[in-house]
Amino acid sequence: MNPFEMVAIIVVAVMIASVLRAKYSHTRRGRDGLGQAEDSAETLRLREEVKDLKERLKVLERITVDKENSLARQIDELRDR
């Protein structure tokens, strides 16, 4: 057997194995109960959680900025006296 033929056969075998692995890992994932519907449900739950956390962060930022402004205002009022 020619060395180039051997390399070609190895490349083809690796390609076939990767295609089969991709195909069977997808079907096995569905059988384990980790199907696409559950993934999308988990994704939606996580998106909602991120949305809630962003809203909380906005509130905290607003409170922090308000406190800084009120503190600066109080300092300015004391200086003006």
matplotlib code that plots the C-alpha trace (Angstrom):
import matplotlib.pyplot as plt

x = [0.0, 1.3, 1.8, -0.4, -3.2, -2.8, -3.0, -6.1, -7.8, -7.0, -8.5, -11.6, -12.0, -11.7, -14.2, -16.7, -16.2, -16.7, -19.9, -21.2, -20.2, -22.1, -25.2, -25.4, -24.5, -27.5, -29.9, -28.4, -28.9, -32.6, -33.0, -31.4, -34.2, -32.1, -33.9, -34.2, -37.5, -36.0, -33.0, -35.2, -37.2, -34.0, -32.8, -36.0, -35.8, -32.2, -33.2, -35.9, -33.5, -31.0, -33.8, -34.8, -31.2, -30.7, -33.8, -32.4, -29.1, -30.8, -32.6, -29.4, -27.6, -30.4, -30.3, -26.6, -26.6, -29.5, -27.5, -24.4, -26.4, -28.2, -24.9, -23.2, -26.2, -26.0, -22.3, -22.9, -25.7, -23.3, -20.7, -23.1, -24.0]
y = [0.0, 3.4, 5.9, 8.5, 5.9, 5.2, 8.9, 9.3, 6.3, 7.7, 11.1, 9.5, 7.3, 10.3, 12.3, 9.4, 9.0, 12.7, 12.7, 9.6, 11.0, 14.3, 12.4, 9.9, 12.4, 14.5, 11.6, 10.4, 13.9, 13.7, 10.3, 11.5, 14.0, 17.0, 17.8, 21.0, 21.9, 21.7, 23.6, 26.4, 26.4, 26.7, 29.4, 31.4, 31.0, 32.3, 35.2, 36.2, 36.0, 38.2, 40.7, 40.8, 41.3, 44.1, 45.8, 45.5, 46.9, 49.9, 50.5, 50.2, 52.6, 55.1, 54.9, 55.3, 58.3, 59.9, 59.5, 61.0, 64.0, 64.6, 64.4, 66.8, 69.1, 69.0, 69.8, 72.7, 74.0, 73.9, 75.8, 78.5, 79.2]
z = [0.0, -0.9, 2.0, 0.3, 0.0, 3.7, 4.6, 2.4, 4.1, 7.5, 6.6, 5.2, 8.3, 10.6, 8.6, 8.7, 12.5, 13.2, 11.1, 13.0, 16.3, 15.6, 14.4, 17.3, 20.0, 18.9, 19.1, 22.4, 23.8, 22.9, 24.6, 27.8, 28.4, 27.6, 24.4, 22.6, 24.3, 27.7, 26.6, 25.3, 28.5, 30.5, 28.2, 28.6, 32.4, 32.4, 30.1, 32.6, 35.5, 33.7, 32.9, 36.5, 37.6, 35.2, 36.5, 40.1, 39.0, 37.5, 40.7, 42.7, 40.4, 40.6, 44.5, 44.5, 42.1, 44.1, 47.3, 45.8, 44.4, 47.7, 49.6, 47.2, 47.5, 51.3, 51.2, 48.9, 51.2, 54.2, 52.2, 51.2, 54.9]

ax = plt.figure().add_subplot(projection="3d")
ax.plot(x, y, z, "-o")
ax.set_aspect("equal")
plt.show()
